[in-house]
């Protein structure tokens, strides 16, 4: 089992165990397993551990094209997984948009205040005039009954079909950088064009998230698939590692949302 862990950070080991348990359960019971919503890093880990070969397969679906957070279906090779199997409900939020604005953090705050896990919610999507969010079907009735206000605004939730989901995905503008190491402070300073000393201060100030979680660990080793966000600077993703230069610097393909 140690060989499984060596490719992942220590704080990811519990999730690795969970994925392996899902896989084992699927193999033992020969029936599909549906997970909660996973972030892109978790999706990458699950796909790496389960793969597309063998008796157990994995597929992801988040409700529509370009969604970031997705549920996973782990299933025996005989099974044909359909979109309906992912049990995703899409809500459109109605509120007096002429008088108030509702931002992503307010929506997430209202949902988290219900006492549900973040994993029960998918993407929160806005296009300027329309606001939507997806959730797991098993908690949809509870959400519908208990969300009457977001921020200071009264809201009405309407269940709509998944074919009406807004296109959620960002278009990523790719570029290449080289770094001396995969440490968080080193990669982040190159990605966001900030001196390493200043980036250390930013990290210490709890202004940096890796995969949607605040971290102050400047030495954290980053990996392909990681998403970094720096308050006031935006966010970027490590898309791939492309070997090393003659000077032993690591080549990285990175992306920023356009």
C-alpha positions as CSV (number, residue, x, y, z in Angstrom):
1,X,0.0,0.0,0.0
2,X,2.9,2.3,0.6
3,X,3.6,2.3,-3.2
4,X,0.1,3.7,-3.8
5,X,0.8,6.6,-1.4
6,X,4.1,7.7,-2.8
7,X,2.5,9.7,-5.6
8,X,0.3,11.7,-3.3
9,X,0.6,14.2,-0.5
10,X,0.1,13.1,3.0
11,X,-3.1,15.1,3.4
12,X,-4.5,13.1,0.3
13,X,-3.8,9.7,1.8
14,X,-7.3,9.5,3.4
15,X,-8.9,10.2,0.0
16,X,-6.6,7.6,-1.6
17,X,-7.9,5.1,1.0
18,X,-11.5,6.1,0.2
19,X,-11.0,5.6,-3.5
20,X,-9.4,2.2,-3.0
21,X,-12.3,1.2,-0.8
22,X,-14.8,2.3,-3.4
23,X,-13.0,0.2,-6.0
24,X,-12.9,-2.8,-3.7
25,X,-16.6,-2.5,-2.9
26,X,-17.4,-2.3,-6.6
27,X,-15.3,-5.4,-7.2
28,X,-16.8,-7.4,-4.3
29,X,-20.5,-6.5,-4.9
30,X,-20.2,-6.2,-8.6
31,X,-22.5,-3.1,-8.6
32,X,-21.9,0.6,-9.3
33,X,-20.9,3.1,-6.7
34,X,-21.9,6.8,-6.9
35,X,-19.7,9.3,-5.1
36,X,-20.3,12.9,-3.9
37,X,-19.0,15.8,-5.9
38,X,-15.2,15.8,-6.3
39,X,-12.9,18.7,-7.2
40,X,-10.6,18.3,-10.2
41,X,-7.6,17.2,-8.1
42,X,-9.7,14.4,-6.5
43,X,-11.0,13.4,-10.0
44,X,-7.5,13.1,-11.2
45,X,-6.5,10.9,-8.2
46,X,-9.6,8.7,-8.6
47,X,-9.0,8.3,-12.3
48,X,-5.3,7.4,-11.7
49,X,-6.2,4.8,-9.1
50,X,-9.0,3.1,-10.9
51,X,-8.0,3.7,-14.5
52,X,-9.9,2.6,-17.6
53,X,-8.5,-0.9,-17.8
54,X,-9.7,-4.0,-15.9
55,X,-13.0,-5.0,-14.4
56,X,-13.8,-1.7,-12.8
57,X,-14.3,1.6,-14.7
58,X,-14.9,5.2,-13.7
59,X,-16.8,8.1,-15.3
60,X,-17.4,11.7,-14.1
61,X,-20.4,14.0,-14.7
62,X,-21.1,17.4,-13.1
63,X,-24.4,18.3,-14.8
64,X,-23.3,19.8,-18.1
65,X,-20.4,20.9,-20.3
66,X,-17.4,22.4,-18.6
67,X,-18.4,21.8,-15.0
68,X,-15.5,21.7,-12.6
69,X,-16.9,19.7,-9.7
70,X,-18.3,16.3,-10.7
71,X,-19.7,13.2,-9.2
72,X,-17.9,9.9,-10.0
73,X,-19.6,6.6,-11.0
74,X,-17.4,3.6,-10.3
75,X,-18.9,0.6,-12.0
76,X,-18.2,-3.0,-13.3
77,X,-17.3,-3.1,-17.0
78,X,-20.7,-4.6,-17.9
79,X,-22.6,-1.5,-16.7
80,X,-23.6,1.3,-18.9
81,X,-23.6,4.6,-16.9
82,X,-26.1,7.3,-18.0
83,X,-26.2,10.9,-17.0
84,X,-29.4,10.2,-15.0
85,X,-27.5,7.7,-12.8
86,X,-25.4,10.6,-11.4
87,X,-28.5,11.9,-9.5
88,X,-27.8,15.6,-10.0
89,X,-30.4,18.3,-9.4
90,X,-30.0,21.8,-10.9
91,X,-31.5,24.9,-9.2
92,X,-32.0,28.3,-10.8
93,X,-32.0,31.1,-8.2
94,X,-34.6,33.8,-8.7
95,X,-34.0,37.1,-6.9
96,X,-34.6,40.9,-7.6
97,X,-31.5,41.4,-9.7
98,X,-32.3,45.0,-10.5
99,X,-31.9,45.9,-6.8
100,X,-29.3,43.4,-5.4
101,X,-26.4,41.4,-6.5
102,X,-25.5,37.9,-5.3
103,X,-21.9,36.7,-5.4
104,X,-20.5,33.2,-5.4
105,X,-19.3,33.3,-1.7
106,X,-22.8,34.3,-0.6
107,X,-24.4,31.4,-2.4
108,X,-21.8,28.9,-0.9
109,X,-22.3,30.4,2.5
110,X,-26.0,30.0,2.4
111,X,-25.7,26.4,1.3
112,X,-23.0,25.5,3.9
113,X,-25.1,27.1,6.6
114,X,-27.6,24.3,6.1
115,X,-25.1,21.9,7.8
116,X,-24.4,19.9,4.7
117,X,-21.0,18.9,3.4
118,X,-19.4,20.9,0.6
119,X,-19.2,17.6,-1.3
120,X,-23.0,17.6,-1.7
121,X,-22.8,20.6,-4.0
122,X,-21.5,21.0,-7.5
123,X,-20.7,24.2,-9.4
124,X,-22.2,27.6,-8.6
125,X,-22.6,29.2,-12.0
126,X,-23.3,32.8,-13.0
127,X,-23.4,34.7,-16.3
128,X,-24.3,38.2,-15.1
129,X,-28.1,37.7,-15.2
130,X,-28.6,34.1,-14.3
131,X,-27.6,32.2,-11.2
132,X,-27.6,28.4,-10.9
133,X,-26.1,25.7,-8.6
134,X,-26.2,21.9,-8.7
135,X,-26.5,19.5,-5.8
136,X,-26.9,15.8,-5.1
137,X,-30.4,14.6,-5.5
138,X,-30.6,13.2,-2.0
139,X,-30.3,16.6,-0.4
140,X,-32.3,18.6,-2.9
141,X,-35.6,18.5,-1.0
142,X,-33.9,19.7,2.1
143,X,-32.2,22.6,0.2
144,X,-35.5,23.6,-1.5
145,X,-37.3,23.8,1.8
146,X,-34.6,25.7,3.7
147,X,-33.0,28.2,1.3
148,X,-35.2,31.3,1.3
149,X,-32.5,33.9,1.6
150,X,-29.0,34.4,0.2
151,X,-27.0,37.3,1.6
152,X,-29.6,39.9,2.3
153,X,-31.9,39.0,-0.5
154,X,-34.9,36.8,-0.5
155,X,-34.7,34.1,-3.2
156,X,-36.9,31.4,-4.8
157,X,-35.3,28.2,-6.0
158,X,-36.6,26.6,-9.2
159,X,-35.7,23.1,-10.3
160,X,-34.7,23.1,-13.9
161,X,-33.6,20.3,-16.3
162,X,-29.9,19.8,-16.8
163,X,-30.1,20.7,-20.4
164,X,-30.6,24.3,-19.3
165,X,-27.4,24.5,-17.3
166,X,-25.1,27.4,-18.1
167,X,-21.8,26.6,-19.7
168,X,-19.6,26.6,-16.6
169,X,-16.2,25.9,-17.8
170,X,-13.4,28.4,-18.2
171,X,-11.4,28.6,-21.3
172,X,-7.8,28.2,-20.2
173,X,-5.0,30.2,-21.7
174,X,-1.9,28.0,-21.6
175,X,1.8,29.0,-21.2
176,X,5.0,27.4,-20.1
177,X,7.2,28.4,-17.1
178,X,10.3,26.8,-15.6
179,X,10.8,26.5,-11.8
180,X,13.7,25.4,-9.6
181,X,11.4,23.2,-7.6
182,X,7.7,22.2,-7.2
183,X,7.4,24.0,-3.8
184,X,4.3,26.1,-3.5
185,X,6.2,29.4,-2.9
186,X,8.4,28.8,-5.9
187,X,5.7,27.8,-8.3
188,X,3.3,30.5,-7.2
189,X,5.9,33.2,-7.5
190,X,6.6,32.2,-11.1
191,X,2.9,31.7,-12.0
192,X,1.7,35.1,-10.6
193,X,4.9,37.0,-11.4
194,X,5.6,37.9,-7.8
195,X,8.9,37.8,-6.0
196,X,9.4,34.7,-3.9
197,X,9.9,36.7,-0.7
198,X,6.6,38.6,-1.3
199,X,4.8,35.3,-2.1
200,X,6.0,33.8,1.2
201,X,4.4,36.8,2.9
202,X,1.2,36.3,0.9
203,X,1.1,32.6,1.9
204,X,1.8,33.4,5.6
205,X,-1.2,35.8,5.4
206,X,-3.5,32.9,4.5
207,X,-4.2,34.5,1.1
208,X,-3.4,31.4,-1.0
209,X,-5.5,28.3,-1.7
210,X,-4.4,25.1,-3.2
211,X,-7.3,23.0,-4.5
212,X,-9.8,25.3,-2.8
213,X,-8.2,25.0,0.6
214,X,-6.2,27.7,2.4
215,X,-2.7,26.7,3.1
216,X,0.3,28.3,4.9
217,X,2.7,25.5,4.0
218,X,5.2,27.2,1.7
219,X,7.1,23.9,1.2
220,X,4.0,22.0,-0.1
221,X,5.0,20.0,-3.2
222,X,2.6,20.8,-6.0
223,X,1.6,18.3,-8.7
224,X,-0.2,18.4,-12.1
225,X,-3.9,19.1,-11.7
226,X,-3.4,21.4,-8.7
227,X,-5.3,24.7,-8.8
228,X,-3.8,27.7,-7.1
229,X,-5.6,30.9,-6.2
230,X,-4.0,34.0,-4.8
231,X,-6.3,36.7,-3.5
232,X,-6.1,39.7,-5.6
233,X,-4.1,37.9,-8.3
234,X,-6.5,35.3,-9.7
235,X,-6.1,31.6,-10.1
236,X,-4.2,29.2,-12.3
237,X,-3.8,25.5,-12.8
238,X,-0.8,23.3,-13.3
239,X,-1.7,21.4,-16.4
240,X,1.3,19.2,-17.0
241,X,5.0,18.6,-16.0
242,X,7.2,18.6,-19.1
243,X,10.6,17.3,-18.0
244,X,13.6,19.4,-17.0
245,X,15.9,21.9,-18.7
246,X,19.7,21.5,-19.0
247,X,19.9,23.6,-15.9
248,X,17.6,21.2,-14.0
249,X,14.7,23.5,-13.9
250,X,11.3,21.9,-14.1
251,X,9.2,22.8,-17.2
252,X,5.5,23.3,-16.4
253,X,2.5,23.9,-18.6
254,X,0.2,26.2,-16.7
255,X,-3.2,27.7,-17.5
256,X,-5.2,30.8,-16.5
257,X,-8.9,31.3,-17.2
258,X,-9.6,33.7,-19.9
